[in-house]
Amino acid sequence: MVFFSARNDPAQLANIVDRVEAGQVQLAISGRRLLADARLLHQQSEAGAVRVLLIPER
């Protein structure tokens, strides 16, 4: 398992999405949350309680 982070860089994020969709990267998804929970998840992430990746559904 490899952990990585992405900057707020649209080109880099688009590249990551393309790689996931091509099957080059697999995500271990432990749960799905509503967008309304994003603030709480961000707070928990900054506290080190969870790792969060927000991916809008297409």
N, C-alpha and C positions, 0 to 999 in steps of 0.2 A: 504494500500500500504506500502510495506517495501522496504527501500533502503539498499543496502549492497555493499560492495566493495570486490574485490578479489585481492590478491597479484599476482605477476608474478610467479605463482606456477602451473606448468602443471597439477599436480594431482588434485589440488583444482578446477581449471578451467574445467577439464574433468568431475569432480563430478557435477559441476553446469550444464554443458551441458547435462549430463545424467539425471539430475533431471528435466530440462526443457523438454527434449524429453519424459520423463515418465509422464509428465503432473503434476508433483508435484510443479512446479514453473511456473507461467505464466508471460510473459514479456509484458509490455505495450510499443509497438513499435510506436513511433511517426513519424518515417521516415526512409528511407534507403538512404545510400549515397555510392558513388563509393569509392573504396579503394584509388584512387588518391586523395580524399579529406581528408584522415586520418590525415595528418599533421595539416590542418586547424581545423578540429574537435577537435584534441587533444589540440590545443591552446585555442579554445573556452571553452573546458572542464576545463582546468586549470584556466581560468579566471572566471569560475563559470557560464558561459552563457548557457551551455548545459550539459546534462549528456550523456556520450557516452559509449557504450559497443560494441566493435568490435567482430563480430561473423562471421567467414568465412562460406560460404555456403558449404555444403557437397555434 
